[in-house]
Amino acid sequence: MNTMPRAAGAPGLLLLAPLLVVMAVGFNVPLLLMLGKSVVGESGLTLDHFSEIFRVPAYLQVLGSTFRTALITAVCCVLLGYPLAYWLRGLSARWQMVALAAVVVPFWVSILVRTYAWIVVLGNAGIVNRTLQALGLAEEPVAFLYNQLGVIIGTVNVLLPFLVLPLFAAMLKIDPQLLRAAETLGASKWTAFRRVFFPLSLPALAAGAILVFILTLGFYITPAILGGGRVPMIANMLDLLVNQQPNWELASTISTVLLGVTLVLFVMYLRLTAQRESA
């Protein structure tokens, strides 16, 4: 009887074999080539490309700018997303669906379209600046765009749902009876939230923040448009190294460093997700 499932599974494995081959060739081979170029030089294996990254100030500046932008974006998403998810949790089922639809609808719009829309809203002659000047709050247009502020606004707009949706799902799993029990024992609503609810939702919040941080590291369109080339990011530097110089070895080395950082963060994300599920 044990041989029947194996025999039945063999044809299925054969059907999946072409797909597995395509995935291995399409994903793993380019990755291996990238890793190979990062450690191969004219005289054979070398780590000179990695030392160049940490020796040249321009590359360190780009890495620092990328991680700083990702960190600020993650913090902003936490500050905006946690109250939003908590507010969604308190709505009735009908209004939860309406509010969730409003959160999900931006996914249906191209990132490129949303990015250019921010230029219309935040430009020197945009809606926000004209309103500020009309109210007398600003004598001249405020520089919202073509700096790090503009990039952060764009990235937060794109990535906020990636934190809100899983955080909201985790909040729904927290038993309301725990809060009622804390209040019955004399705790105020704020104390029950601070001592009971927030610690239970913290793993999901941390996992969402790490996910936002990881996604920000690879952003290309938003920094290129809203940053105006003044906010260096890793993806934009890779475009310069590949398409304009070109310097495939250095581009592969920077990509390898980014891949290593991403994998470490992804492992942290998986552990926090597993902790959230077990809770």
Secondary structure as GFF3:
##gff-version 3
##sequence-region A 1 279
A	DSSP	alpha_helix	3	23	.	.	.	ID=ss1
A	DSSP	pi_helix	24	28	.	.	.	ID=ss2
A	DSSP	alpha_helix	29	39	.	.	.	ID=ss3
A	DSSP	beta_strand	40	41	.	.	.	ID=ss4
A	DSSP	beta_strand	44	45	.	.	.	ID=ss5
A	DSSP	alpha_helix	48	55	.	.	.	ID=ss6
A	DSSP	alpha_helix	57	89	.	.	.	ID=ss7
A	DSSP	alpha_helix	93	104	.	.	.	ID=ss8
A	DSSP	three_ten_helix	105	108	.	.	.	ID=ss9
A	DSSP	alpha_helix	111	122	.	.	.	ID=ss10
A	DSSP	alpha_helix	127	134	.	.	.	ID=ss11
A	DSSP	alpha_helix	148	172	.	.	.	ID=ss12
A	DSSP	alpha_helix	176	184	.	.	.	ID=ss13
A	DSSP	alpha_helix	189	192	.	.	.	ID=ss14
A	DSSP	pi_helix	193	197	.	.	.	ID=ss15
A	DSSP	alpha_helix	198	217	.	.	.	ID=ss16
A	DSSP	alpha_helix	221	226	.	.	.	ID=ss17
A	DSSP	alpha_helix	234	243	.	.	.	ID=ss18
A	DSSP	alpha_helix	248	278	.	.	.	ID=ss19
###
